Amino acid sequence: MIPLTPTEIAGIVSGRVHDIPDPEPTVTGPVVKDSREVRPGALFVAFDGARVDGHDFAARAVADGAAAVLAARPVGVPAVVVDDVETALGALARHVVRRLGTAVVALTGSAGKTSTKDLIAQLLRRLGPTVFPPGSLNNEIGLPLTALSAEEGTRHLVLEMGARGIGHIRYLTGLTPPRIGVVLNVGSAHIGEFGGREQIARAKGELVESLPPADEGGVAVLNADDPLVRAMRARTEARVLLFGEAEEADIRAENVRLTPKGQPAFTLHTPTGCSDVTMRLYGEHHVSNALAAAAVAHELGMPADGIATALSEAGTLSRWRMEVTERSDGVTVVNDAYNANPESVRAALRALAAMGKGRRTWAVLGEMAELGEESLAEHDAVGRMAVRLNVSKLVAVGGREARWIDMGAKNEGSWGEESVHVSDAQAAIDLLRDDLRPGDVVLVKASRSAGLEKVALALVEGRGLSAEGRGEVAGR
């Protein structure tokens, strides 16, 4: 955050100052919406939410050091009062990003946004100070909060952009106009809300439409292996940089393979040379994510060998995304429970199969939300795929959708207790407590609403094994 007085902020966001002392305090950051995160000089943003009203915490925030509050009404402490807090927050972010002149990299896609954002950030940090969001703060509130954490000297601002409808990404790009836009893929996530993959592509393509033209430095980084993404080159005036395994890709992977541990390895080809990569992450799907990150780093000046080294050393920054824990008793827990869609579940199952060669494998799966009319077929297909990959044990957790996973597995040919359906996370924990053995590999994956992280955390903390098999956590 660049230093600003409340009066300056009021001018930027069309607000009014209230209860401002003389001399005025200066907001130096951070900008926060949780009063527990207030630090000296902070701007506390008071949202009136479904469960709590941030205005009730304004006095406490100022007592804890906040310089001022951004609020919808006077709160008895130094404040900038506006008609709409969310709109004002966006306007402030737009002003700060414009003032800083930071290179903004924005990415979107149906799957892999957060993992790719983390990879891009880890590469760009080697080129200079880089700001990026923790987790997946990719909406109308999280994105401007991330942008406002940039300051003088920030060289790169990496932003994830999510969408639940047409116009969402267009709005976000208006807050923080990107110079480089990355589109990863068009899949089935939220297909029930959008009404089809073509509509999803229309929404995701708003990112490349927002980019400046090529002669002003705009670059669209597009997945050459996804036809709906590759077609977006016709929707932008920016220069197009393709990534993928296709021959026409500018940033390309060859000789893609998985190590015995299930970690992807490949030869990276860029216009500046080629170099070998062996990643620390798990699953072949990370190859596409890595190529997208490599394309951004290449565009910003990193040579091929530097990109390969950075990709080989990059780790997982966001929790519950293929987060692998090796227990001292040999049990491997793969916590991928943050979110799920058909593409990401298939990728996770393939990773499980690769990691579990010669070992007993468990897939603990729950609902993939917001699939609309495709839900039955997609859940059925997941169960069938688990059987085809020879997953040893499938545990489908939850209601109707979980039953469809279980039925798909049984219709594909699972027998006995290879596939079981349980009602909730606790029932899954109880089952694993009785049946899990040292040496097993357990994947836990579902949409966030299913709450299956409880299963993974129970296993990581040693509460998923019987007394004979329980071991301590060896490391993450």
Helices and strands as residue ranges (DSSP letters): H 6-13, E 16-18, E 31-32, G 35-37, E 43-45, G 54-57, H 58-63, E 68-71, E 79-81, H 85-100, E 103-108, H 113-124, E 130-131, H 142-147, E 156-160, H 168-175, E 180-183, H 191-194, H 197-204, H 206-209, G 214-216, E 219-223, H 227-230, G 231-235, E 239-244, E 251-258, E 264-270, E 273-278, H 286-299, H 304-313, E 323-327, E 332-336, H 342-355, E 361-365, G 372-374, H 375-388, E 393-397, H 400-412, E 419-422, H 425-435, E 441-445, G 448-450, H 453-460, E 473-475
